[in-house]
Amino acid sequence: MARWKKDEIYRKQARKAGYRSRAAFKLLEIDNRFEIFKDAARIVDLCCAPGSWLQVAKERCDVSDAVIIGIDIAYVKPISGVNIIQSSLESPKLVDQALGLLEKPAQVVLSDCAPKLSGNKSLDRERQLWLAKLSFQIAIKLLDKDGCFVTKVFQSNEFRDFVLQTRKSFRLVKTYKPQSSFKRSPEMYLIAKGFRGVSEPVSLAEL
């Protein structure tokens, strides 16, 4: 199926279902496969604009008193029952802001962060990996024991090293490419479950 045709099909399905973007279907597929929202009551979504992953998180979370937080430097149209923090992921206050709203550590941290594509594949992969590492660094500060972390990654040799690093902090780490992703795209997702914690702070340079 041509890329533009597949894209249009998912866009139409997203509009019909009331999702803000077709990215919702990627998270739905991930949850169907890995049950990341099972029993989750505290969820944080990094780079959440325009909000489709927040919509799925709210829809899939079956806990009445759930706390769902979306974080993005861009403005995100409000979603009922969801807290939005407008902030850069590099803000030194961000983790404390999120923990203040959560009151307890998060059980799920999501990241669909993506760089603005330059057309230079090597540069784009490098930027994407940096965002994934930054998201991981935030996640390990927010997550409760046995928590789950999901992040977008681009396939590369350096990406494999990142996967090995995440395995030091999680019991189960898998990579997955949803059907709703384009076949030719380097995009895939890392799903890490069973957070074991870290013995000492982890810097971006170490990842």
C-alpha positions as CSV (number, residue, x, y, z in Angstrom):
1,M,0.0,0.0,0.0
2,A,1.4,3.4,-0.9
3,R,2.6,5.5,2.0
4,W,0.2,8.4,1.3
5,K,-2.8,6.1,1.0
6,K,-2.0,4.3,4.3
7,D,-1.5,7.7,6.0
8,E,-4.8,9.0,4.8
9,I,-6.7,5.8,5.9
10,Y,-5.3,6.2,9.5
11,R,-6.1,9.9,9.5
12,K,-9.7,9.2,8.5
13,Q,-10.0,6.5,11.1
14,A,-8.5,8.9,13.7
15,R,-11.0,11.6,12.9
16,K,-13.9,9.1,13.0
17,A,-12.8,7.8,16.4
18,G,-12.3,11.3,17.8
19,Y,-8.5,11.1,18.1
20,R,-6.3,14.1,17.5
21,S,-3.8,12.3,15.3
22,R,-3.3,8.9,13.8
23,A,-0.5,8.3,16.3
24,A,-3.2,7.0,18.6
25,F,-3.3,3.8,16.7
26,K,0.4,3.1,17.5
27,L,-0.2,3.3,21.2
28,L,-3.4,1.2,20.9
29,E,-1.4,-1.5,19.2
30,I,1.4,-1.3,21.8
31,D,-1.1,-1.6,24.6
32,N,-2.9,-4.5,22.9
33,R,0.4,-6.3,22.6
34,F,2.1,-5.4,26.0
35,E,-0.8,-4.4,28.3
36,I,1.1,-1.3,29.5
37,F,-2.0,0.3,31.0
38,K,-3.1,-2.7,33.1
39,D,-3.8,-1.5,36.6
40,A,-2.0,1.8,35.9
41,A,-3.3,4.8,37.9
42,R,-0.4,7.3,37.3
43,I,0.6,8.0,33.7
44,V,3.0,10.6,32.2
45,D,3.2,11.3,28.5
46,L,6.3,13.3,27.3
47,C,6.1,15.3,24.1
48,C,2.3,14.8,24.3
49,A,1.2,17.3,21.6
50,P,-1.4,17.2,20.0
51,G,-2.7,14.8,22.7
52,S,-3.8,11.6,21.0
53,W,-1.7,9.4,23.3
54,L,-3.3,11.2,26.3
55,Q,-6.7,10.3,24.8
56,V,-5.7,6.6,24.5
57,A,-4.2,6.6,28.0
58,K,-7.4,8.0,29.5
59,E,-9.5,5.6,27.5
60,R,-7.5,2.5,28.4
61,C,-6.9,3.4,32.1
62,D,-9.7,1.7,34.1
63,V,-8.9,3.2,37.4
64,S,-11.4,5.8,38.6
65,D,-8.9,8.1,40.4
66,A,-6.2,7.9,37.8
67,V,-3.7,10.8,37.4
68,I,-2.7,11.4,33.8
69,I,-0.1,14.1,32.9
70,G,0.9,15.4,29.5
71,I,4.1,17.4,29.0
72,D,5.1,19.4,25.9
73,I,6.8,22.7,25.2
74,A,3.9,23.5,22.7
75,Y,0.4,24.4,23.7
76,V,-1.9,21.4,24.0
77,K,-5.6,21.8,23.9
78,P,-7.1,20.7,27.2
79,I,-8.5,17.2,27.7
80,S,-11.0,16.6,30.5
81,G,-9.4,14.7,33.4
82,V,-5.8,15.2,32.2
83,N,-3.2,17.6,33.6
84,I,-1.0,19.4,31.1
85,I,2.4,20.9,31.9
86,Q,3.7,23.3,29.2
87,S,7.5,22.9,29.6
88,S,10.7,21.8,27.9
89,L,11.9,18.4,28.8
90,E,15.2,20.0,29.7
91,S,13.6,22.2,32.4
92,P,15.3,21.4,35.8
93,K,11.9,21.9,37.5
94,L,10.0,19.4,35.4
95,V,10.4,16.3,37.4
96,D,9.4,18.0,40.6
97,Q,6.4,19.5,38.8
98,A,5.2,16.1,37.6
99,L,5.8,14.4,40.9
100,G,3.9,17.2,42.7
101,L,0.8,16.4,40.5
102,L,1.3,12.6,40.7
103,E,1.8,12.6,44.5
104,K,3.3,9.1,44.1
105,P,5.7,7.8,41.5
106,A,4.4,7.1,38.0
107,Q,3.5,3.6,36.8
108,V,3.8,4.4,33.1
109,V,5.9,7.0,31.3
110,L,5.3,7.4,27.6
111,S,7.4,9.2,25.0
112,D,6.5,9.7,21.3
113,C,9.1,12.5,21.0
114,A,10.4,13.1,17.5
115,P,12.8,15.7,16.0
116,K,11.9,17.9,13.1
117,L,13.2,15.9,10.3
118,S,16.0,17.5,8.3
119,G,16.3,15.0,5.5
120,N,19.7,14.0,6.7
121,K,19.1,10.4,7.9
122,S,22.2,10.2,10.1
123,L,21.4,13.5,11.8
124,D,17.8,12.7,12.3
125,R,18.6,9.3,13.9
126,E,21.1,11.1,16.2
127,R,18.5,13.7,17.3
128,Q,15.9,11.0,17.8
129,L,18.2,8.9,20.0
130,W,19.0,12.0,22.1
131,L,15.3,12.6,22.7
132,A,14.8,8.9,23.6
133,K,17.8,9.1,26.0
134,L,16.4,12.3,27.6
135,S,13.0,10.7,28.0
136,F,14.6,7.7,29.7
137,Q,16.5,9.9,32.0
138,I,13.2,11.6,33.0
139,A,11.4,8.3,33.2
140,I,13.8,6.7,35.8
141,K,13.3,9.7,38.0
142,L,9.5,9.5,37.8
143,L,8.8,5.7,37.8
144,D,7.7,3.6,40.6
145,K,9.0,0.1,41.1
146,D,7.8,-2.3,38.4
147,G,6.8,0.7,36.3
148,C,6.7,0.8,32.5
149,F,8.5,3.0,30.0
150,V,7.6,3.3,26.3
151,T,9.6,5.5,23.9
152,K,10.0,6.0,20.2
153,V,13.4,5.2,18.7
154,F,14.9,5.2,15.2
155,Q,16.8,2.1,14.2
156,S,20.6,2.5,14.2
157,N,23.8,0.9,15.6
158,E,23.8,3.4,18.5
159,F,20.2,2.5,19.2
160,R,21.2,-1.1,20.1
161,D,23.5,0.3,22.8
162,F,20.7,2.3,24.2
163,V,18.5,-0.9,24.4
164,L,21.3,-2.6,26.3
165,Q,21.5,0.3,28.8
166,T,17.7,0.2,29.5
167,R,18.0,-3.5,30.3
168,K,20.1,-2.6,33.3
169,S,17.0,-0.9,34.8
170,F,14.1,-3.0,33.6
171,R,13.3,-6.7,33.8
172,L,11.8,-6.9,30.3
173,V,12.8,-4.8,27.3
174,K,11.4,-5.3,23.8
175,T,11.3,-3.4,20.5
176,Y,8.1,-3.3,18.4
177,K,7.0,-1.7,15.2
178,P,3.2,-1.1,15.0
179,Q,1.3,-1.9,11.8
180,S,0.3,1.7,11.8
181,S,3.9,2.8,11.3
182,F,5.2,3.1,7.8
183,K,7.2,0.1,6.7
184,R,10.0,2.2,5.3
185,S,10.2,4.4,8.4
186,P,13.1,3.8,10.8
187,E,10.6,4.4,13.6
188,M,10.0,1.7,16.1
189,Y,9.2,1.6,19.9
190,L,11.1,0.4,22.9
191,I,8.8,-1.1,25.6
192,A,10.5,-1.5,29.0
193,K,8.6,-3.2,31.8
194,G,9.4,-4.0,35.4
195,F,11.4,-1.0,36.5
196,R,14.1,-2.1,39.0
197,G,15.4,1.3,39.8
198,V,19.0,2.7,39.4
199,S,21.8,2.6,41.9
200,E,23.1,6.0,40.9
201,P,22.2,8.9,38.7
202,V,22.4,8.3,34.9
203,S,23.7,11.0,32.7
204,L,22.9,11.4,29.0
205,A,26.6,10.8,28.2
206,E,26.4,7.4,29.8
207,L,23.4,6.2,27.8
